[in-house]
């Protein structure tokens, strides 16, 4: 009897798991639609940044503009309703209380300080279950980023009264924005999860060896943490292909440096992040891409990122091969020192690994 009950429970659990798996598979978003959604999200962040950065005068007017651009960034914009609460002030595009599903995020100073209010998105109709109700996982990242930006925006207004340091808040916002952008790229390419962060750590260590200023190292760290953001524009089936890429597929992969630059170039970072991302596959003999620039035309940060990227990539596993190991990576940059890679950058990297015991964490 107990055996039959156990088998019945197993059968029921199997049916539930199968049904859930089929539902997720049936809803899996086509690559073209997924790319469109990511670009909508990036466009929303850029519009908010433009409003916040150029704002003068009435903060209420700025918040009215911001709340009106939010629905367009969500999967079902025609049914999306947005509301921002700031203290006792409310800005909204419709009656969110009547919505079938709502997601929200708190607006705080510095991300975890004083509570200023909240930002909410709701759907006026019922939609299929996806990740967080009918909302995509990426939309949760987007909502949290918007809340962070609004918190920084309010804090900037308070800073004019001497309460908060505006410059520090602005740099913090940029760092948080870059962090979210980097996370979006890695969500599309699970085989390189953590790659950008490991490259950033190595690049900053090399920069310190070469005597870069704190400001330069900050910019280098941020650029390295989003250097593959352009892969948002590359089909996922190519990024995750378990065999060697064809020439055409590799040509598509190579477009990511230009695509990354296009995504970042209009953001007014206090560091040359877009240019560093643009140049991270250039080589000092001019044989790199996408512009074929020689070493003297490349930023030092770009030359550092190029070496860090090669070393970490060779050390890590890829869908089509196992990691080649640290020594193979070091031999690669040593062999091409002065031809493909900046000699001072190579020497600094070799010194880190061979004399200081640096290792690429996985």
Buried (B, 14 or more C-beta within 10 A) or exposed (E): EEEEEEEEEEEEEEEEEEEEEEEEEEEEBEBEEBBEBBBBBBBBBBBBBBBBEEBEEEBEEBBBBBBBBBBBBBBEEEBBBBBBBBEEEEBBBBEBEEBEBBBBBBBBBBBEEBEBBBBBBBBBEEBEBBEEBBBBEBBBBBBBBBBBBBBBBBBBBBBEEEEBEBEEBBBBBBEBBBBBBBBBBBBBBEBBEEBBBBBBBBBBBBBBBBEBEEEBBBBBBBBBBBBBBBBBBBBBEBBBBEEEBEEEBEEBBBBBBBBBBBBBEEBEBEBBBBBBBBBBBBBBBEEBBBBEBEBEEBBBBBBBBBBBBBBBBBBBEBBEEEBBEBEEBBEBBBEBBEEBBBBBBBBBBBEBBEEEEBEBEE
